[in-house]
Amino acid sequence: MEADPRLAADLERLAALDLAGLRRRWRRLVGSPAPAQLPRSLLHRILAYRVQAAAFGDLDRDTARELRRMAEEGRDAEVMPLPELRPVKPGTLLVREWEGVLQRVMVLAEGYAWNGVTYPSLTGVARAITGSSWNGPRFFGLRTRRGSQDRRTGL
């Protein structure tokens, strides 16, 4: 399963837009003017999220409800409890930005695919992306701290 080239092209076009272009895109996508106080960088990230959510699916209902509740309570993101996660299944697309480039890794039944190459481990993928030694699950946010197994994912 490969990423849709139309989605990648759409995200590239979005990244190239200036503030006025992002505001126009917001109006077309959301149907109302963008909040005036949003800086270009945040507006771009929100729109990129919305485009990807439209293509791959948005947050599940429970997670969205928990985030909404926490926002209403004014809780800090640092104390946010993470939703229960299942092990990463084949077909899952892991995404990580590295040095300004969005890296996409597909979880396979046996290994991980990145840039047309299959790697036996996420650590191999992380090493190929960064050129240095990284714990793969940690690099992709699947582990909370160095050397610890994440109870949520089993990795």
C-alpha positions as a printed Julia matrix, in Angstrom:
155×3 Matrix{Float64}:
   0.0    0.0    0.0
   1.64   3.22  -1.18
   0.81   6.79  -0.3
  -1.44   8.52  -2.83
   0.77  10.68  -5.1
  -2.1   13.19  -5.35
  -2.04  13.61  -1.58
   1.73  14.13  -1.56
   1.43  16.7   -4.35
  -1.41  18.45  -2.5
   0.71  18.66   0.66
   3.64  20.06  -1.34
   1.39  22.72  -2.92
   0.05  23.56   0.52
   3.59  24.02   1.9
   4.4   26.44  -0.92
   1.44  28.76  -0.23
   1.92  32.13   1.4
  -0.33  33.3    4.24
  -2.98  34.69   1.88
  -3.03  31.42  -0.09
  -3.37  29.4    3.1
  -6.28  31.6    4.2
  -8.02  31.03   0.84
  -7.45  27.28   1.14
  -8.84  27.36   4.71
 -12.01  29.09   3.49
 -12.5   26.49   0.74
 -11.83  23.56   3.07
 -13.58  24.75   6.24
 -16.2   27.09   4.79
 -15.38  30.06   7.03
 -12.51  32.54   7.36
  -9.35  31.37   9.1
  -8.86  32.8   12.6
  -7.0   36.09  12.16
  -4.48  35.38  14.92
  -3.16  32.13  13.39
   0.41  32.48  12.07
   1.3   30.97   8.7
   3.16  28.01  10.25
   0.22  26.95  12.4
  -2.31  27.54   9.63
  -0.21  25.34   7.33
  -0.01  22.54   9.92
  -3.73  22.59  10.62
  -4.57  22.47   6.92
  -2.04  19.67   6.3
  -3.66  17.7    9.11
  -7.14  18.26   7.69
  -6.06  17.17   4.19
  -4.45  13.99   5.58
  -7.41  13.29   7.87
  -9.7   13.52   4.85
  -7.5   11.0    3.02
  -6.69   8.55   5.85
  -9.36   9.15   8.47
  -9.5   11.44  11.47
  -9.16  10.81  15.19
 -11.46   8.19  16.62
 -14.47   9.44  18.59
 -13.06   8.62  22.04
  -9.77  10.41  21.42
 -11.52  13.49  20.0
 -13.87  13.57  23.0
 -10.95  13.31  25.46
  -9.02  16.09  23.7
 -12.1   18.32  23.67
 -12.7   17.68  27.38
  -9.1   18.45  28.23
  -9.16  21.66  26.2
 -12.27  22.79  28.04
 -10.58  22.05  31.38
  -7.45  23.93  30.29
  -5.11  21.03  31.02
  -1.54  21.1   29.75
  -0.48  18.73  26.99
   2.29  17.44  29.29
  -0.24  15.8   31.58
  -2.44  14.45  28.81
  -3.16  10.74  29.24
  -2.53   8.86  26.03
  -5.32   6.75  24.59
  -4.85   3.02  24.72
  -2.95   1.96  21.6
  -2.8   -1.43  19.95
   0.35  -2.98  18.48
   1.31  -1.49  15.14
  -0.33  -3.62  12.45
   0.73  -4.26   8.86
  -0.62  -1.52   6.64
   0.0    1.19   9.25
   1.75   4.27   7.89
   4.26   5.77  10.33
   5.08   9.41   9.64
   7.91  11.5   11.05
   9.33  14.82   9.96
  13.12  14.83   9.8
  15.1   17.93   8.84
  12.05  19.47   7.18
  11.18  16.38   5.13
   8.17  14.21   5.88
   9.28  10.57   6.14
   6.66   7.86   5.59
   7.22   4.23   6.59
   4.76   1.44   5.83
   4.5   -1.39   8.35
   4.59  -4.72   6.51
   3.81  -8.22   7.72
   7.57  -8.77   7.84
   9.52  -5.55   8.07
   9.1   -1.9    7.17
   9.1   -0.22   3.76
  10.74   3.17   3.25
  11.69   4.78  -0.06
  11.26   1.53  -1.98
  13.47  -0.52   0.35
  12.29  -3.08   2.92
  14.05  -3.04   6.28
  13.8   -5.8    8.9
  13.48  -3.27  11.74
  12.4    0.28  12.45
  15.88   0.92  13.78
  17.27   0.2   10.32
  14.82   2.69   8.82
  15.69   5.34  11.41
  19.41   4.81  10.74
  18.83   5.16   6.96
  16.85   8.37   7.45
  19.18  10.05   9.95
  22.56   8.57   9.1
  23.11   7.9   12.8
  22.17   5.38  15.47
  18.55   5.72  16.64
  16.13   3.42  18.36
  13.53   3.01  15.6
  10.4    2.77  17.76
  11.59   5.79  19.75
  12.38   7.75  16.57
   8.81   7.2   15.36
   7.28   8.02  18.76
   6.31   4.45  19.67
   8.43   4.41  22.84
   8.25   6.95  25.6
  11.85   6.92  26.82
  15.13   5.33  25.94
  15.34   1.62  26.65
  11.8    1.27  27.97
   9.05  -0.79  26.47
   5.92   1.19  25.84
   3.04  -0.56  27.61
   0.61   0.72  24.99
   2.29  -0.74  21.9
   4.41  -3.58  23.22
   7.43  -2.16  21.35
